[in-house]
Amino acid sequence: MYPVTRSSARLALRELTIEDADPVLAIYGSPEATEHLSFEPRTHEQVGQIVARSIAAATATPRTEYALAVIERDTGELIGFGRLATDPHQQRGATMGFALRPDAWRVGYGVETVRLLLAVGFDDLGLHRVWGARSPLNEASAKTMSAAGMVEEGTIREHVLKAGAWRDSVVHAILDREWRANS
């Protein structure tokens, strides 16, 4: 499916463009924004490569990765990055992740972003299950995924190596019937 476009009251998802590298750097290059993510802050060059790979992956056949810009509709600004990736080892399943600029936190954009990503997954792609993982210390992400209808399923022990130490991940997931019941 290309191009992806989805919108809510305040946000829209759209395909990335090469001009998005600097706004994505404001997220992926930020120590605050990446504190609970699975990687250290990225450099300008690394973000440019991520954006370029995401643009190329958008037109692959079959498409397995949906890396999307999260846009604030009123301003047209890129305030976040969302991603769905189908899993070849899980029938009609995908992983989901998202990150927002720190100045876009605490106003409900996270829940809107997750709901938009889930709508792409269930309504557009016909998925059965979508799951995401978070740092055990990221309570804001736990509340966000729960508010979007995702259920905490358990912990993947020592799942992420970050800053030289292993970190657990807490898994949240939602099934297509749960999505339909709450949509």
C-alpha positions as CSV (number, residue, x, y, z in Angstrom):
1,M,0.0,0.0,0.0
2,Y,1.5,3.3,-1.1
3,P,1.1,6.1,-0.3
4,V,-0.2,5.9,3.2
5,T,-2.3,8.8,4.4
6,R,-4.3,8.7,7.6
7,S,-5.5,11.6,9.8
8,S,-7.2,12.3,13.1
9,A,-8.5,15.5,14.6
10,R,-5.0,17.0,15.2
11,L,-2.6,14.7,13.4
12,A,-1.9,13.1,10.1
13,L,0.4,10.3,8.9
14,R,2.2,10.5,5.6
15,E,5.0,9.0,3.7
16,L,8.5,10.4,4.6
17,T,10.3,12.6,2.1
18,I,14.0,13.4,2.0
19,E,13.2,16.9,3.4
20,D,12.1,15.2,6.6
21,A,15.7,14.3,7.7
22,D,16.2,17.5,9.8
23,P,12.8,17.2,11.6
24,V,13.4,13.5,12.2
25,L,16.8,14.4,13.6
26,A,15.0,16.6,16.2
27,I,13.6,13.3,17.5
28,Y,16.2,10.6,16.8
29,G,19.1,12.9,17.6
30,S,17.6,14.0,21.0
31,P,18.9,12.4,24.1
32,E,15.6,13.2,25.8
33,A,13.5,11.7,23.0
34,T,15.6,8.5,22.7
35,E,16.1,7.9,26.4
36,H,13.7,5.0,26.4
37,L,14.1,3.9,22.8
38,S,16.3,0.9,21.8
39,F,19.1,3.1,20.5
40,E,21.4,6.0,21.3
41,P,20.8,9.4,19.7
42,R,21.5,9.3,16.0
43,T,23.8,11.6,14.0
44,H,22.6,13.7,11.1
45,E,24.2,11.2,8.7
46,Q,22.5,8.2,10.4
47,V,19.1,9.9,10.3
48,G,19.6,10.8,6.6
49,Q,20.3,7.1,5.9
50,I,17.2,6.0,8.0
51,V,15.0,8.4,6.0
52,A,16.5,7.3,2.7
53,R,16.0,3.6,3.5
54,S,12.4,4.3,4.7
55,I,11.6,6.1,1.4
56,A,13.0,3.2,-0.6
57,A,11.2,0.6,1.5
58,A,7.9,2.4,0.9
59,T,7.7,1.3,-2.7
60,A,9.1,-2.3,-2.2
61,T,7.0,-5.2,-3.3
62,P,5.8,-6.6,-1.0
63,R,5.9,-3.7,1.3
64,T,7.0,-4.9,4.8
65,E,7.8,-1.6,6.5
66,Y,5.7,1.5,7.0
67,A,7.9,4.3,8.4
68,L,5.7,7.4,8.5
69,A,5.9,11.0,9.4
70,V,3.6,12.2,12.1
71,I,2.4,15.7,11.2
72,E,0.6,18.3,13.3
73,R,-2.3,19.3,11.0
74,D,-2.6,22.9,12.2
75,T,1.1,23.7,11.6
76,G,2.1,21.1,9.0
77,E,5.1,20.3,11.1
78,L,6.6,16.9,11.5
79,I,6.4,16.2,15.2
80,G,6.9,12.4,15.2
81,F,7.9,9.2,13.6
82,G,5.7,6.1,13.5
83,R,6.6,2.7,12.2
84,L,4.7,-0.6,11.4
85,A,6.8,-3.6,10.3
86,T,5.1,-6.8,9.2
87,D,6.7,-9.9,10.7
88,P,7.4,-12.8,8.3
89,H,7.3,-15.2,11.2
90,Q,3.9,-14.1,12.4
91,Q,0.9,-14.5,10.2
92,R,-0.8,-11.1,9.7
93,G,1.2,-9.6,12.5
94,A,3.3,-6.5,12.8
95,T,5.4,-4.6,15.3
96,M,4.7,-1.0,16.0
97,G,6.8,1.9,17.3
98,F,6.6,5.6,17.6
99,A,8.5,8.6,18.9
100,L,7.5,12.3,19.3
101,R,9.5,15.4,19.7
102,P,9.7,16.2,23.4
103,D,7.9,19.6,22.9
104,A,4.9,17.5,21.6
105,W,4.6,15.4,24.7
106,R,1.8,15.5,27.3
107,V,-1.0,16.7,25.0
108,G,-2.4,13.3,23.8
109,Y,-0.4,13.1,20.5
110,G,1.0,9.8,21.5
111,V,-2.4,8.2,21.8
112,E,-3.5,9.7,18.5
113,T,-0.3,8.5,16.8
114,V,-0.8,4.9,18.1
115,R,-4.4,4.9,17.0
116,L,-3.5,6.1,13.5
117,L,-0.8,3.4,13.2
118,L,-3.3,0.8,14.4
119,A,-5.8,2.0,11.9
120,V,-3.3,1.5,9.1
121,G,-2.5,-2.0,10.5
122,F,-6.0,-3.2,11.0
123,D,-8.2,-1.2,8.6
124,D,-5.8,-0.8,5.7
125,L,-3.5,-3.9,5.9
126,G,-5.9,-6.4,7.4
127,L,-3.6,-7.4,10.2
128,H,-4.6,-9.8,13.0
129,R,-2.2,-8.6,15.8
130,V,0.0,-5.6,16.3
131,W,2.5,-5.4,19.2
132,G,5.0,-2.9,20.5
133,A,7.7,-3.0,23.2
134,R,8.7,-0.3,25.6
135,S,11.4,0.3,28.3
136,P,10.1,-0.8,31.7
137,L,10.8,2.7,32.9
138,N,8.7,4.4,30.2
139,E,5.4,4.8,32.1
140,A,4.2,7.4,29.6
141,S,4.4,4.9,26.8
142,A,2.6,2.3,28.9
143,K,-0.2,4.7,29.5
144,T,-0.3,5.7,25.8
145,M,-0.5,2.1,24.5
146,S,-3.1,1.2,27.2
147,A,-5.2,4.3,26.3
148,A,-5.1,3.2,22.6
149,G,-6.5,-0.2,23.6
150,M,-3.3,-2.3,23.7
151,V,-2.9,-4.9,26.5
152,E,0.3,-5.4,28.5
153,E,1.3,-9.0,27.8
154,G,4.6,-9.5,29.5
155,T,8.4,-8.9,29.6
156,I,11.1,-9.9,27.2
157,R,14.1,-10.2,29.4
158,E,17.4,-8.5,28.4
159,H,15.9,-7.7,25.0
160,V,17.8,-4.5,24.2
161,L,21.5,-3.6,24.6
162,K,21.8,0.1,25.2
163,A,24.7,2.1,26.7
164,G,26.6,-1.2,27.3
165,A,23.8,-2.7,29.5
166,W,21.0,-5.2,28.7
167,R,17.5,-3.9,29.2
168,D,14.2,-5.7,29.4
169,S,11.3,-4.7,27.2
170,V,7.6,-4.7,28.1
171,V,5.3,-6.0,25.4
172,H,1.9,-4.5,24.6
173,A,-0.4,-5.9,21.9
174,I,-3.9,-5.6,20.4
175,L,-5.8,-8.0,18.2
176,D,-8.1,-7.1,15.3
177,R,-11.3,-8.1,17.2
178,E,-10.2,-5.8,20.1
179,W,-9.5,-3.0,17.7
180,R,-12.9,-3.4,16.0
181,A,-14.7,-3.5,19.4
182,N,-13.1,-0.2,20.5
183,S,-13.1,1.7,17.2
